[in-house]
Amino acid sequence: MNKAITISLVSALSGIGFLFFPVASAFAQTPVSYSQGSGLSDPNARVNNALCRLSLIGGCSGTTTATATANGTTDSGTREPAKQSGGLFAAIFGSSASGSNTKKSSAQISITLVRVPGKAEVYQIIGGKKHLVPTSEIFASYGFTVEMVQDISAKQLAKYPRVKLFNVDGDKSGIVYYFTEAGTVRPVMNEKVLSSYGDTRDEIVTINQKEFNYYPRNHFVFVETPVISRDIYQLVEGTKRYVTPMALRRLKLNQTEISPINIAELDEYVPAQPIIF
């Protein structure tokens, strides 16, 4: 798998200067495979719609788009501060790309870097799936260069499903993680959970430790399939803690912090003391 390579930001920016552009949205990784005309082609909207139907969040009149950064929580149910990004380089990716645009890891996995003209986000295309490069520092940590980035149309990019599963380079535990549609991550408990979503190990990509450290953790979930439930749980080190409505109001969670899961995944967590207040 691809091994992280640290490169100098000075050389990557030579002749250009430190020109930043805004942080890429966490929702740029969302899939585009929902049926047309459903009104829920944006997975963000799908989650919002489900939570609104359960009266778990406010501001549900009309269509809402969440832009807040997802936060994790501590064991006690208190919220951790959101991670902030250093941003990518708009001026760099606004320039024309030339030369090779494909990088191969030691395992000969082809990675193509693309961006839509006029857009800030740069994606890796790995094994027929797209994965957002979240910051300039992470871009540099893989040894990527500006010359590797090529233009792609929005229509072409939309044809690629998002990367959902990953492990971390050098992590001997072998833990597989899931990228949620809100840009947060949580561990996949076991093979049973993996297969319950129709996923396979062939879909797992490897990211470096720097990128892994960037992502907020997904701690709060609700069951969406087979039957949607209004119960919210906090997932903590293999346990699940029911969050009472009173505690939910105190925590003031937003829709980016609560992700849908199936009942098979929830059942793999051991019940623990609920969060009452």
N, C-alpha and C positions, 0 to 999 in steps of 0.2 A: 504494500500500500504506500501511498504518497507520504514521504518523510518531510517534516517541516525543515525549511532552510532559512536561516536568518540572514537577511541582507541589509546593507546600510541604506537608511532612508536618504542619506546625503546624496549618494550616487543615484538613487531612484528619482531624486528631485532636482538633480543638477541642471542648471540653465532654465529651470521653471520657477523655483521658489516655493515657499510654503503657501500654496493656494488651496484652501479647503472648500469642500462643498458639503451641504447638509447631510446628516446621518441618514443612511438608507433605512426606509421604513421596515419595521419587523415584519410587516404583512406582505412585503414584496415576495416572500417565499410561498405564499398561498397558492394552492393548485387551481387549475382553470378547467377542471373536467366536469363541473356540474352542468346539468341539462339547461339548454337555452330556454328563456322565457319563464324560468322558475322564479326569478327575482332574487335567487339566492346563489348566483354564480360566484359571489365573493364568500369564501368560507367564514370570514369575519361576520358577514351579515347572517350566515346560517347559525352561528353560535349566538349572536345577538337575538335572533328571532326565537331560538329555543329558550334562552334565559328570560326574554320578555314574556313568552307564553306562560312561564312558570312564575312570573311576577317577582323575579329575583333581582332585577336591576331596574333602575328608573330610566326616564327619558326615552320611552319606547314609542312615542308617536312618530309615525313616518319612518323613513329610512335613516338609520344612524351608522356612522362609520367610526370605529374606535381607533384612536391614534396614540393612546397612552402606552407607555412602556410597562410591560408586565413585571410585577414584583414577586419575589419569593417570600417565604415566611420562615420564622424560627419555630422551634419545637413548641413554644407556648402559644403559637397562633399569631404572634405579632409580626408586622410586616417588615421586610428587609428593604433597604433603599435600592432603587433601580440602578442598574449599571448604565453608565454613560459612554457614548462612543466618541472617538476622536474624529470620526468622519472620514470620507473618502476624498479624492481630489478631482473636483469637477473640471478644472482646467486641463488636467492630464487626460482624462477620459473624453474630453471634448475634442482633443486632437485626433487626427487620423491615425489609425493603427497600421503598422506595416510589419513585414517580416513574419516569423513563425508565430502562430497563435495557439499552438497546441503544446502542452507540457505533459510528459510521461513520468510516472513515478517509477521506483525501482521494480515494482511489480508490473510495469508496462501498462498501467491503466491510463488511457487517453483522457486528458482534461483539456477542454477548449474553453477559452475565456471570451465572453460576448457581452455586449451592451447594446441597448436600443438607442439610436441617435437622438440626442436631446434629453436623455435620461441619465441620472447619476449612477444608478445601480449597475454593478458588474456581476455577472453570474459565471459560475463554472458549469459546464455541461459534462456530466460524468455518467457514463453508461446509459445514455439516453434520458437522463434526468437533469433538472436544473437546480443549482444551489447558489444562493446569494452570498457574495463575499461581503461581510458586514462592515469592515473598516479598512482604512488604508494600511494600518499596522498589520492586520491579518493578511492582507494582500501581499505585503512585503515579506511576511514571515514564511511564505511558501516559495519565495524566490521568483514570484511572478514579476514580469516587466510590462511596461505600457505597450511595447511592441507586440505582445502576445494577444492583446485585446482586439477583437474584430467586431464590426457592426452586424446587427441582426435585426430584422423587423419585429415589431411587437407581435404580429400575427405568427411569425415563425417561433418566437420565444414561447408563446402561449401553447404551442403544441407539446411542449415538454412538461411532464408532470414534475412535481417538486421532489427533491430528495427527502425521505422521511426517517431513514434509519442510519445511524452512524456509530462508530466506536472511536476511541481516542488513541492516537499513535503512542506506543510505549506503555499503555495501560495493561499490565499483566493480568488484571482481573477479568478481562474479556467482556466487560459489561457493554451491552448494546443500549443505545439511547434512541428516543423518539423525538423528532422535531414536531412540536405542535403547530397548528395553523396560525397561532399568535406569536410565533417566534421564540417560544420557551422550550425547554427540554425536560424530559423525565426518563428514568431508566425503564427498560422493558424487563419485566420480572423474570420471564422464562420463555422457553420455546412454545409453550401452550398459548401464552398471551400473543406471541409473535404470529402464530398461525391463525389465531382467532380473528385477526384483521386481514387475513389472506396474504400476509407478507412472508417473504423468504429471506434467508441469509444472503442470497445473491444480490439483494438490494442494499446491503450495508456498505457505506463508504467510510473512509477514515479521515478524521480531521486532526489537527495538531492541538496541543494543550492550550496554546494561546487562544485559539478560536473557541475551544470548549469553555474556557474561563469567562469568555465574553457573555455567554447566554444566561439569562435568568432561568431559574428552575421553576418548573410547573408543580405547584403544591396542591392546588385546589381543583377538584373535578366534580362532574355530575355524570350520571349514566344517561346516555342518549339512545343506545340500542341494547336489547331489542325494543324496549319501551322506555320512553323518556321519563325521568324522575326528577322531582323538585329537590331531592336531598343533595346537599353539598358535603363533600368529604375533604379533609386535609390528608394528604399522603405524606407520611414521615417514616423514613427508614424501614420500609416493608410493612408499616401499619397504616390503618385508615381511621381517622377520627371524624365522627359525625359533627358537623357544624350546625348548631341550633340557629333558628331564625334571629334570635336576639344577638348571638355572637356574630352572625353574618352582618347584621346592621352595624355593629361596633367596628368590625373590620373594614367596612366600606370598600369591599372588593369591586373592581370593575370587570368588564367582560373579558379583558385580555388575561386576567388572572385565573379564570375558571375555564377549564377545557373539558370537552366531551370525551368519554371513554365508553367502552362496552361493558356489559355485566361480567363477562369472563375475566377481564382485567381486574375489575374491582374485587372480585371474589378471591383473587390471589393475595390480597392484602389482609393481614391479621387485624381484627377489631381491637381498638384501643380506646382509652378514655375520651369521651366526647369533649368538644369545646363548647361550654355552656354559656358563658358570659362574654 
